[in-house]
Structure formats: structure tokens, C-alpha cells
Amino acid sequence: MDPLTDVLSVSGVRGTLGTRIEAGGSWAMLLDDRPGAALHAITSGSAWLTVVGREPRELATGDVVLLSAGTRHSLGDSPETKAGACDLVAAPERATGEVVRLGSPPVRTRIVTMHYDCDPAVRTRVLGRLPDLVHVGADTGAACFDDAVRMLGRELAAPGIATTAVLNSLVDIMLIQLLRAWLATRPAEQRGTWLGMLGDPIVRRALELIHRNPAGPWTTTTLAAAIAASRATLARRFPAAIGQSPAAYLTQWRMDLAAVRLRDTDDSVEDIAAAVGYGSVPAFSRAFTRARGRAPGRYRVHARASAQVSPRRGS
């Protein structure tokens, strides 16, 4: 079991294609009014990224940046160009997914924006553990992103059968490739976050066991024995890598799995309790109530009312 794949799947990371920009001359645009994290890929030309509280940053062809949800920022031809009326003019195009044309001909810069959000029921998240700004330069990420960006461009220019499915897949691929490129070059920034496990083989092996069998009778001692490490080593390195003890992480992951099943399925509380490693419903209910502030039954009612989802069986 690949823990990163598992977390991305369970935490419901969903990507959608956002704004497409073609710009020339003097231009600037605010891009902080959409929910979720924003990924901007510079497919040709260059642009200046301005983030409140940071120095402006020039982006070149092949550069990709990911900004956390709620990060106020803009893109433009220069840090001095102020975003203004063009945002209102571009609103219809942004709403329909059409190309937003800014400035004046000829077109010198093309940008594709994607947005990513997570399932609010899940506390174990990858995007929430990243810095507010992740910048992968063309010299680092070009090989990763070039093919996906070209496919995006071709699909947008000539839509065909199942275009929506193709675009959704490419948007998800872009996020994975950005994470790969960034993780390979920023090991120090990962320490103390969930992604820190990628830099520690002992911690990663322990996480793989937890994700392969979350209902297993895991303790720090049994995890250490299963990966041929000492208990003291795992107890020291696990929180240093991801910021949590093995027991705390196991409980959080079990509660994430349970929360999703309570909301999205008609599975009984007994079945869910057993699936996440609890031998009795009272023990599970106590743990879940501590973690989520509501007993499982009350959580199910509240979560469904909030999400307005239809339960599905056997998930």
C-alpha cells in the first residue's frame, strides 16, 4: 500500500480545471476567489506572481506553482501592474471555462489554472501540510509537466468523446507530478509534517503497514517488530518525521475512515467499528466522540445533512 495514494484517495482530493489565460501587453488578474488550492502552470511566456506578504516572483515557461486555499495572489506582466476592471470583464469566461484574454495582442503568455479541494470529513491531508507557496521551476519540473500540459492544451483545443474524464485525469496527474518534483528537492521542509515519512524509510514502512491493515492490533511495539526496528527507534523517529506518535496517527486515520463510511454508506456502526480495529461499539463510540465531538450516530445524521449526500452500500 502506497500511503500517499491512500491518503489522496480517502481525503477526496479533487481537481478541477479553472481559468485559462492568454495575455499580452500590460495585464494583471486576481486569482484568489475560488475554493481550494490553486495550481498555475505557465505553458508559454512569463508572468509575475504577487502574493500578499511576499516578494513578487517571476514565473517562466514550464514553471508551476501551487498556492494553498485562501492565499491572496495575482498574476500579471509586472509586479507594478494592478489587477482591476479586467477581473469583472473576465467573469463570464471564467464561469464557462473559456479562455480569458487579457491585455493587448499579440499573445505572449498562456497560463492554465487548476483547483484542488479535500473532503472536509478527513483530517489526514496532504495539501494542508504543504507550504502556502510551492514553486517548481522549469529546470526541475519540465520533464514532469511537459507531457501533461501538452495533453491539456490539445484536449481543450479539440474536445472529443469523454473530454471531461480526460481533463479530470490530467488535472489529478498534474498534482501528483508537482508533489514528486517538489518532494525530491525540498526534504528539509517535509520534516514534522505527514510528508516527512517519505524521507525516513523506517517511518514509511510503518505507515505502509497501518494503511495496508488499519484494523490491525498495532502498537509502537508491534509496528517496530514488523519492520525489524527497535521500539525506541520507531518511537523517536515517527514523531520527528510526521509530527505525531504512531498511536496518534493510527487513531486519526481510523477516525477518518470511519467518518467517511458513516457519511457515505448505510453500513452499521458495528461493521464500521470492526473495520477500523475496534472490538466493541462502546470503545469505538468513545474514541470517535473524542475525535469528532459527536457520537457516531449523531455524526452520521449531521454529516449527511451538511453534505446532502445519498448513502451507498458496501463502500
C-alpha positions as YAML, in Angstrom:
chain: A
units: angstrom
residues:
- id: 1
  name: MET
  ca: [0.00, 0.00, 0.00]
- id: 2
  name: ASP
  ca: [1.34, 3.40, -1.02]
- id: 3
  name: PRO
  ca: [0.35, 5.73, 1.86]
- id: 4
  name: LEU
  ca: [0.39, 8.84, -0.35]
- id: 5
  name: THR
  ca: [-2.04, 7.27, -2.83]
- id: 6
  name: ASP
  ca: [-4.22, 6.07, 0.03]
- id: 7
  name: VAL
  ca: [-4.40, 9.48, 1.70]
- id: 8
  name: LEU
  ca: [-5.10, 11.28, -1.57]
- id: 9
  name: SER
  ca: [-7.91, 8.84, -2.27]
- id: 10
  name: VAL
  ca: [-9.52, 8.79, 1.17]
- id: 11
  name: SER
  ca: [-9.14, 12.54, 1.71]
- id: 12
  name: GLY
  ca: [-11.07, 13.05, -1.51]
- id: 13
  name: VAL
  ca: [-8.58, 15.34, -3.24]
- id: 14
  name: ARG
  ca: [-10.48, 16.51, -6.29]
- id: 15
  name: GLY
  ca: [-9.07, 18.67, -9.03]
- id: 16
  name: THR
  ca: [-10.97, 20.84, -11.48]
- id: 17
  name: LEU
  ca: [-9.82, 22.88, -14.43]
- id: 18
  name: GLY
  ca: [-10.09, 26.57, -13.67]
- id: 19
  name: THR
  ca: [-9.08, 29.72, -15.50]
- id: 20
  name: ARG
  ca: [-7.19, 29.67, -18.81]
- id: 21
  name: ILE
  ca: [-5.38, 32.89, -19.60]
- id: 22
  name: GLU
  ca: [-3.96, 34.25, -22.84]
- id: 23
  name: ALA
  ca: [-2.33, 37.61, -22.30]
- id: 24
  name: GLY
  ca: [-0.14, 40.22, -23.96]
- id: 25
  name: GLY
  ca: [0.88, 43.80, -23.32]
- id: 26
  name: SER
  ca: [0.03, 45.14, -19.88]
- id: 27
  name: TRP
  ca: [-2.24, 42.87, -17.82]
- id: 28
  name: ALA
  ca: [-2.96, 41.58, -14.33]
- id: 29
  name: MET
  ca: [-5.64, 39.45, -12.73]
- id: 30
  name: LEU
  ca: [-6.70, 38.49, -9.22]
- id: 31
  name: LEU
  ca: [-6.99, 34.72, -8.82]
- id: 32
  name: ASP
  ca: [-7.90, 34.15, -5.17]
- id: 33
  name: ASP
  ca: [-11.67, 33.90, -5.35]
- id: 34
  name: ARG
  ca: [-12.04, 30.16, -5.92]
- id: 35
  name: PRO
  ca: [-12.21, 27.49, -3.20]
- id: 36
  name: GLY
  ca: [-9.34, 25.10, -2.64]
- id: 37
  name: ALA
  ca: [-5.67, 25.22, -3.54]
- id: 38
  name: ALA
  ca: [-4.74, 26.79, -6.89]
- id: 39
  name: LEU
  ca: [-2.14, 25.42, -9.29]
- id: 40
  name: HIS
  ca: [-0.90, 27.68, -12.09]
- id: 41
  name: ALA
  ca: [1.09, 26.21, -14.99]
- id: 42
  name: ILE
  ca: [2.88, 28.67, -17.29]
- id: 43
  name: THR
  ca: [2.59, 26.96, -20.66]
- id: 44
  name: SER
  ca: [4.25, 29.76, -22.65]
- id: 45
  name: GLY
  ca: [5.75, 33.17, -21.97]
- id: 46
  name: SER
  ca: [6.21, 34.52, -18.45]
- id: 47
  name: ALA
  ca: [4.25, 36.11, -15.63]
- id: 48
  name: TRP
  ca: [4.81, 37.75, -12.27]
- id: 49
  name: LEU
  ca: [3.19, 36.16, -9.24]
- id: 50
  name: THR
  ca: [2.33, 38.57, -6.44]
- id: 51
  name: VAL
  ca: [1.35, 37.14, -3.05]
- id: 52
  name: VAL
  ca: [0.43, 39.37, -0.13]
- id: 53
  name: GLY
  ca: [3.33, 39.46, 2.33]
- id: 54
  name: ARG
  ca: [5.91, 38.05, -0.10]
- id: 55
  name: GLU
  ca: [8.31, 39.43, -2.65]
- id: 56
  name: PRO
  ca: [6.96, 39.22, -6.23]
- id: 57
  name: ARG
  ca: [8.21, 36.17, -8.12]
- id: 58
  name: GLU
  ca: [8.77, 35.86, -11.86]
- id: 59
  name: LEU
  ca: [7.49, 32.65, -13.45]
- id: 60
  name: ALA
  ca: [8.81, 31.36, -16.78]
- id: 61
  name: THR
  ca: [7.58, 28.83, -19.34]
- id: 62
  name: GLY
  ca: [7.33, 25.43, -17.68]
- id: 63
  name: ASP
  ca: [7.10, 26.81, -14.13]
- id: 64
  name: VAL
  ca: [4.30, 25.53, -11.93]
- id: 65
  name: VAL
  ca: [3.14, 26.98, -8.61]
- id: 66
  name: LEU
  ca: [0.67, 25.64, -6.04]
- id: 67
  name: LEU
  ca: [-0.90, 28.05, -3.55]
- id: 68
  name: SER
  ca: [-2.86, 26.92, -0.51]
- id: 69
  name: ALA
  ca: [-6.56, 27.67, -0.19]
- id: 70
  name: GLY
  ca: [-7.28, 31.27, 0.68]
- id: 71
  name: THR
  ca: [-3.87, 32.62, -0.35]
- id: 72
  name: ARG
  ca: [-4.45, 36.08, -1.79]
- id: 73
  name: HIS
  ca: [-2.48, 36.43, -5.01]
- id: 74
  name: SER
  ca: [-2.47, 37.79, -8.56]
- id: 75
  name: LEU
  ca: [-0.70, 37.17, -11.86]
- id: 76
  name: GLY
  ca: [0.41, 39.86, -14.28]
- id: 77
  name: ASP
  ca: [3.02, 41.08, -16.71]
- id: 78
  name: SER
  ca: [4.73, 43.11, -13.99]
- id: 79
  name: PRO
  ca: [4.56, 43.49, -10.18]
- id: 80
  name: GLU
  ca: [3.60, 47.11, -10.76]
- id: 81
  name: THR
  ca: [0.53, 46.32, -12.89]
- id: 82
  name: LYS
  ca: [-2.55, 46.40, -10.70]
- id: 83
  name: ALA
  ca: [-5.43, 43.99, -11.26]
- id: 84
  name: GLY
  ca: [-8.63, 45.90, -11.83]
- id: 85
  name: ALA
  ca: [-11.57, 46.00, -14.18]
- id: 86
  name: CYS
  ca: [-10.36, 43.04, -16.22]
- id: 87
  name: ASP
  ca: [-11.49, 40.72, -13.42]
- id: 88
  name: LEU
  ca: [-15.11, 41.76, -13.92]
- id: 89
  name: VAL
  ca: [-14.81, 41.57, -17.70]
- id: 90
  name: ALA
  ca: [-13.38, 38.05, -17.47]
- id: 91
  name: ALA
  ca: [-16.06, 36.73, -15.12]
- id: 92
  name: PRO
  ca: [-18.25, 35.13, -17.86]
- id: 93
  name: GLU
  ca: [-15.29, 33.33, -19.43]
- id: 94
  name: ARG
  ca: [-14.09, 32.06, -16.06]
- id: 95
  name: ALA
  ca: [-17.58, 30.77, -15.27]
- id: 96
  name: THR
  ca: [-17.84, 28.81, -18.53]
- id: 97
  name: GLY
  ca: [-14.23, 27.65, -18.76]
- id: 98
  name: GLU
  ca: [-13.49, 29.64, -21.89]
- id: 99
  name: VAL
  ca: [-10.16, 31.35, -22.48]
- id: 100
  name: VAL
  ca: [-9.73, 34.67, -20.67]
- id: 101
  name: ARG
  ca: [-7.92, 37.13, -22.94]
- id: 102
  name: LEU
  ca: [-6.16, 39.97, -21.15]
- id: 103
  name: GLY
  ca: [-4.10, 42.97, -22.20]
- id: 104
  name: SER
  ca: [-3.47, 43.50, -25.89]
- id: 105
  name: PRO
  ca: [-2.25, 41.42, -28.87]
- id: 106
  name: PRO
  ca: [-0.05, 39.65, -29.58]
- id: 107
  name: VAL
  ca: [-0.42, 36.86, -27.01]
- id: 108
  name: ARG
  ca: [2.84, 36.40, -25.15]
- id: 109
  name: THR
  ca: [1.75, 34.38, -22.11]
- id: 110
  name: ARG
  ca: [-0.50, 31.37, -21.67]
- id: 111
  name: ILE
  ca: [-1.48, 30.02, -18.25]
- id: 112
  name: VAL
  ca: [-3.63, 27.09, -17.16]
- id: 113
  name: THR
  ca: [-5.07, 27.16, -13.65]
- id: 114
  name: MET
  ca: [-6.37, 24.16, -11.71]
- id: 115
  name: HIS
  ca: [-8.09, 24.00, -8.32]
- id: 116
  name: TYR
  ca: [-7.89, 21.25, -5.70]
- id: 117
  name: ASP
  ca: [-10.00, 20.63, -2.63]
- id: 118
  name: CYS
  ca: [-10.25, 17.94, 0.05]
- id: 119
  name: ASP
  ca: [-13.07, 16.08, 1.78]
- id: 120
  name: PRO
  ca: [-13.86, 18.07, 4.96]
- id: 121
  name: ALA
  ca: [-14.60, 14.82, 6.82]
- id: 122
  name: VAL
  ca: [-10.93, 13.77, 6.64]
- id: 123
  name: ARG
  ca: [-8.26, 15.19, 8.95]
- id: 124
  name: THR
  ca: [-5.27, 13.46, 7.35]
- id: 125
  name: ARG
  ca: [-4.46, 15.69, 4.39]
- id: 126
  name: VAL
  ca: [-1.55, 16.16, 2.05]
- id: 127
  name: LEU
  ca: [-2.39, 19.60, 0.68]
- id: 128
  name: GLY
  ca: [-2.85, 21.04, 4.15]
- id: 129
  name: ARG
  ca: [0.72, 20.03, 5.05]
- id: 130
  name: LEU
  ca: [2.35, 21.89, 2.18]
- id: 131
  name: PRO
  ca: [3.77, 25.43, 2.43]
- id: 132
  name: ASP
  ca: [1.49, 28.29, 1.37]
- id: 133
  name: LEU
  ca: [3.51, 28.54, -1.84]
- id: 134
  name: VAL
  ca: [5.12, 25.63, -3.69]
- id: 135
  name: HIS
  ca: [7.13, 26.66, -6.75]
- id: 136
  name: VAL
  ca: [8.60, 24.07, -9.10]
- id: 137
  name: GLY
  ca: [10.81, 25.72, -11.69]
- id: 138
  name: ALA
  ca: [11.06, 24.61, -15.30]
- id: 139
  name: ASP
  ca: [14.60, 23.35, -14.68]
- id: 140
  name: THR
  ca: [13.22, 20.96, -12.03]
- id: 141
  name: GLY
  ca: [9.77, 20.10, -13.25]
- id: 142
  name: ALA
  ca: [9.77, 20.47, -17.03]
- id: 143
  name: ALA
  ca: [10.15, 16.75, -17.68]
- id: 144
  name: CYS
  ca: [7.28, 16.01, -15.30]
- id: 145
  name: PHE
  ca: [4.80, 18.57, -16.55]
- id: 146
  name: ASP
  ca: [5.51, 18.97, -20.24]
- id: 147
  name: ASP
  ca: [3.53, 16.00, -21.50]
- id: 148
  name: ALA
  ca: [0.54, 16.61, -19.22]
- id: 149
  name: VAL
  ca: [0.36, 20.30, -20.12]
- id: 150
  name: ARG
  ca: [0.54, 19.50, -23.83]
- id: 151
  name: MET
  ca: [-2.26, 16.98, -23.48]
- id: 152
  name: LEU
  ca: [-4.33, 19.56, -21.59]
- id: 153
  name: GLY
  ca: [-3.81, 22.05, -24.40]
- id: 154
  name: ARG
  ca: [-4.75, 19.54, -27.10]
- id: 155
  name: GLU
  ca: [-7.86, 18.38, -25.27]
- id: 156
  name: LEU
  ca: [-9.03, 21.94, -24.65]
- id: 157
  name: ALA
  ca: [-8.40, 22.95, -28.24]
- id: 158
  name: ALA
  ca: [-10.20, 19.95, -29.73]
- id: 159
  name: PRO
  ca: [-12.67, 18.36, -27.28]
- id: 160
  name: GLY
  ca: [-13.82, 14.84, -28.07]
- id: 161
  name: ILE
  ca: [-15.55, 11.86, -26.52]
- id: 162
  name: ALA
  ca: [-15.20, 11.86, -22.70]
- id: 163
  name: THR
  ca: [-13.27, 15.13, -22.68]
- id: 164
  name: THR
  ca: [-14.39, 15.81, -19.12]
- id: 165
  name: ALA
  ca: [-12.95, 12.49, -17.93]
- id: 166
  name: VAL
  ca: [-9.66, 13.16, -19.75]
- id: 167
  name: LEU
  ca: [-9.35, 16.65, -18.29]
- id: 168
  name: ASN
  ca: [-10.13, 15.46, -14.76]
- id: 169
  name: SER
  ca: [-7.46, 12.78, -15.04]
- id: 170
  name: LEU
  ca: [-4.86, 15.21, -16.35]
- id: 171
  name: VAL
  ca: [-5.62, 17.68, -13.57]
- id: 172
  name: ASP
  ca: [-5.03, 14.93, -10.99]
- id: 173
  name: ILE
  ca: [-1.81, 13.90, -12.75]
- id: 174
  name: MET
  ca: [-0.54, 17.48, -12.58]
- id: 175
  name: LEU
  ca: [-0.87, 17.48, -8.78]
- id: 176
  name: ILE
  ca: [0.98, 14.18, -8.41]
- id: 177
  name: GLN
  ca: [3.79, 15.34, -10.67]
- id: 178
  name: LEU
  ca: [4.12, 18.60, -8.78]
- id: 179
  name: LEU
  ca: [4.36, 16.71, -5.48]
- id: 180
  name: ARG
  ca: [7.00, 14.39, -6.92]
- id: 181
  name: ALA
  ca: [9.13, 17.25, -8.20]
- id: 182
  name: TRP
  ca: [8.82, 19.31, -5.01]
- id: 183
  name: LEU
  ca: [9.42, 16.38, -2.64]
- id: 184
  name: ALA
  ca: [12.59, 15.47, -4.49]
- id: 185
  name: THR
  ca: [14.11, 18.91, -3.94]
- id: 186
  name: ARG
  ca: [12.75, 20.05, -0.53]
- id: 187
  name: PRO
  ca: [13.41, 17.28, 2.02]
- id: 188
  name: ALA
  ca: [14.07, 19.71, 4.89]
- id: 189
  name: GLU
  ca: [10.63, 21.33, 4.52]
- id: 190
  name: GLN
  ca: [8.89, 17.99, 4.95]
- id: 191
  name: ARG
  ca: [10.14, 17.21, 8.45]
- id: 192
  name: GLY
  ca: [7.44, 17.33, 11.09]
- id: 193
  name: THR
  ca: [4.63, 17.03, 8.51]
- id: 194
  name: TRP
  ca: [2.85, 13.99, 7.11]
- id: 195
  name: LEU
  ca: [5.13, 14.13, 4.07]
- id: 196
  name: GLY
  ca: [8.16, 13.72, 6.34]
- id: 197
  name: MET
  ca: [7.64, 9.95, 6.19]
- id: 198
  name: LEU
  ca: [8.96, 9.99, 2.62]
- id: 199
  name: GLY
  ca: [12.42, 10.85, 3.88]
- id: 200
  name: ASP
  ca: [12.57, 8.15, 6.56]
- id: 201
  name: PRO
  ca: [12.39, 4.52, 5.38]
- id: 202
  name: ILE
  ca: [11.56, 3.18, 8.85]
- id: 203
  name: VAL
  ca: [8.62, 5.54, 9.29]
- id: 204
  name: ARG
  ca: [7.44, 4.89, 5.75]
- id: 205
  name: ARG
  ca: [7.40, 1.13, 6.29]
- id: 206
  name: ALA
  ca: [5.41, 1.58, 9.50]
- id: 207
  name: LEU
  ca: [2.89, 3.79, 7.70]
- id: 208
  name: GLU
  ca: [2.59, 1.26, 4.88]
- id: 209
  name: LEU
  ca: [1.57, -1.39, 7.43]
- id: 210
  name: ILE
  ca: [-1.01, 0.92, 9.01]
- id: 211
  name: HIS
  ca: [-2.51, 1.76, 5.64]
- id: 212
  name: ARG
  ca: [-2.46, -1.85, 4.45]
- id: 213
  name: ASN
  ca: [-4.34, -3.01, 7.56]
- id: 214
  name: PRO
  ca: [-5.79, -0.13, 9.61]
- id: 215
  name: ALA
  ca: [-7.78, -2.60, 11.74]
- id: 216
  name: GLY
  ca: [-4.64, -4.44, 12.82]
- id: 217
  name: PRO
  ca: [-3.72, -4.56, 16.52]
- id: 218
  name: TRP
  ca: [-0.93, -2.06, 16.02]
- id: 219
  name: THR
  ca: [1.12, -0.56, 18.81]
- id: 220
  name: THR
  ca: [4.52, 1.06, 18.62]
- id: 221
  name: THR
  ca: [5.97, -2.26, 19.77]
- id: 222
  name: THR
  ca: [4.18, -4.43, 17.17]
- id: 223
  name: LEU
  ca: [4.89, -1.98, 14.35]
- id: 224
  name: ALA
  ca: [8.57, -1.89, 15.26]
- id: 225
  name: ALA
  ca: [8.76, -5.69, 15.36]
- id: 226
  name: ALA
  ca: [7.02, -5.96, 11.99]
- id: 227
  name: ILE
  ca: [9.58, -3.72, 10.29]
- id: 228
  name: ALA
  ca: [12.58, -5.14, 12.18]
- id: 229
  name: ALA
  ca: [13.31, -1.94, 14.09]
- id: 230
  name: SER
  ca: [13.60, -1.30, 17.79]
- id: 231
  name: ARG
  ca: [10.66, 0.22, 19.63]
- id: 232
  name: ALA
  ca: [12.82, 3.10, 20.83]
- id: 233
  name: THR
  ca: [13.92, 3.90, 17.27]
- id: 234
  name: LEU
  ca: [10.38, 3.98, 15.91]
- id: 235
  name: ALA
  ca: [9.08, 5.94, 18.90]
- id: 236
  name: ARG
  ca: [11.77, 8.57, 18.29]
- id: 237
  name: ARG
  ca: [11.71, 8.77, 14.51]
- id: 238
  name: PHE
  ca: [7.96, 8.59, 13.86]
- id: 239
  name: PRO
  ca: [7.01, 11.90, 15.55]
- id: 240
  name: ALA
  ca: [10.22, 13.54, 14.30]
- id: 241
  name: ALA
  ca: [9.21, 12.70, 10.74]
- id: 242
  name: ILE
  ca: [5.46, 13.39, 10.72]
- id: 243
  name: GLY
  ca: [4.74, 15.27, 13.95]
- id: 244
  name: GLN
  ca: [2.62, 12.54, 15.59]
- id: 245
  name: SER
  ca: [3.22, 9.37, 17.56]
- id: 246
  name: PRO
  ca: [2.31, 6.06, 15.92]
- id: 247
  name: ALA
  ca: [-0.72, 5.69, 18.22]
- id: 248
  name: ALA
  ca: [-1.99, 9.20, 17.48]
- id: 249
  name: TYR
  ca: [-1.62, 8.75, 13.74]
- id: 250
  name: LEU
  ca: [-3.32, 5.33, 13.79]
- id: 251
  name: THR
  ca: [-6.29, 6.74, 15.71]
- id: 252
  name: GLN
  ca: [-6.61, 9.74, 13.39]
- id: 253
  name: TRP
  ca: [-6.54, 7.55, 10.28]
- id: 254
  name: ARG
  ca: [-9.08, 5.12, 11.72]
- id: 255
  name: MET
  ca: [-11.40, 8.00, 12.57]
- id: 256
  name: ASP
  ca: [-11.01, 9.40, 9.04]
- id: 257
  name: LEU
  ca: [-12.01, 6.06, 7.53]
- id: 258
  name: ALA
  ca: [-14.92, 5.76, 9.92]
- id: 259
  name: ALA
  ca: [-16.17, 9.30, 9.30]
- id: 260
  name: VAL
  ca: [-16.29, 8.78, 5.53]
- id: 261
  name: ARG
  ca: [-18.15, 5.47, 5.87]
- id: 262
  name: LEU
  ca: [-20.62, 6.89, 8.37]
- id: 263
  name: ARG
  ca: [-21.48, 9.70, 5.99]
- id: 264
  name: ASP
  ca: [-21.39, 7.85, 2.68]
- id: 265
  name: THR
  ca: [-22.71, 4.36, 3.44]
- id: 266
  name: ASP
  ca: [-25.50, 2.57, 5.28]
- id: 267
  name: ASP
  ca: [-23.01, 0.25, 6.97]
- id: 268
  name: SER
  ca: [-23.86, -0.40, 10.61]
- id: 269
  name: VAL
  ca: [-21.83, 1.19, 13.38]
- id: 270
  name: GLU
  ca: [-20.86, -2.34, 14.43]
- id: 271
  name: ASP
  ca: [-19.42, -3.11, 11.00]
- id: 272
  name: ILE
  ca: [-17.57, 0.20, 10.81]
- id: 273
  name: ALA
  ca: [-16.14, -0.26, 14.30]
- id: 274
  name: ALA
  ca: [-14.78, -3.68, 13.38]
- id: 275
  name: ALA
  ca: [-13.39, -2.41, 10.06]
- id: 276
  name: VAL
  ca: [-11.26, 0.20, 11.82]
- id: 277
  name: GLY
  ca: [-9.96, -2.06, 14.57]
- id: 278
  name: TYR
  ca: [-12.38, -1.77, 17.49]
- id: 279
  name: GLY
  ca: [-13.67, -4.92, 19.14]
- id: 280
  name: SER
  ca: [-16.71, -3.24, 20.66]
- id: 281
  name: VAL
  ca: [-19.10, -0.48, 19.66]
- id: 282
  name: PRO
  ca: [-18.76, 1.36, 23.02]
- id: 283
  name: ALA
  ca: [-14.96, 1.55, 22.64]
- id: 284
  name: PHE
  ca: [-15.32, 2.82, 19.08]
- id: 285
  name: SER
  ca: [-18.02, 5.32, 20.08]
- id: 286
  name: ARG
  ca: [-15.85, 6.76, 22.83]
- id: 287
  name: ALA
  ca: [-12.87, 7.14, 20.52]
- id: 288
  name: PHE
  ca: [-14.96, 8.65, 17.72]
- id: 289
  name: THR
  ca: [-16.72, 11.09, 20.04]
- id: 290
  name: ARG
  ca: [-13.39, 12.28, 21.41]
- id: 291
  name: ALA
  ca: [-12.07, 12.80, 17.89]
- id: 292
  name: ARG
  ca: [-15.12, 14.36, 16.19]
- id: 293
  name: GLY
  ca: [-17.19, 15.82, 19.02]
- id: 294
  name: ARG
  ca: [-20.25, 13.69, 18.22]
- id: 295
  name: ALA
  ca: [-21.22, 10.06, 18.73]
- id: 296
  name: PRO
  ca: [-21.16, 8.02, 15.50]
- id: 297
  name: GLY
  ca: [-24.94, 8.03, 15.01]
- id: 298
  name: ARG
  ca: [-25.25, 11.77, 15.55]
- id: 299
  name: TYR
  ca: [-22.24, 12.39, 13.33]
- id: 300
  name: ARG
  ca: [-23.86, 10.39, 10.51]
- id: 301
  name: VAL
  ca: [-27.05, 12.46, 10.67]
- id: 302
  name: HIS
  ca: [-25.17, 15.78, 10.85]
- id: 303
  name: ALA
  ca: [-22.67, 14.91, 8.10]
- id: 304
  name: ARG
  ca: [-25.38, 13.80, 5.69]
- id: 305
  name: ALA
  ca: [-27.45, 16.88, 6.34]
- id: 306
  name: SER
  ca: [-24.41, 19.10, 5.76]
- id: 307
  name: ALA
  ca: [-23.20, 17.30, 2.64]
- id: 308
  name: GLN
  ca: [-26.62, 16.35, 1.29]
- id: 309
  name: VAL
  ca: [-25.28, 13.04, 0.02]
- id: 310
  name: SER
  ca: [-27.09, 9.85, -0.85]
- id: 311
  name: PRO
  ca: [-25.72, 6.86, 1.08]
- id: 312
  name: ARG
  ca: [-24.29, 4.00, -0.93]
- id: 313
  name: ARG
  ca: [-23.95, 0.45, 0.31]
- id: 314
  name: GLY
  ca: [-20.91, -1.73, 0.58]
- id: 315
  name: SER
  ca: [-18.26, 1.01, 0.29]
...
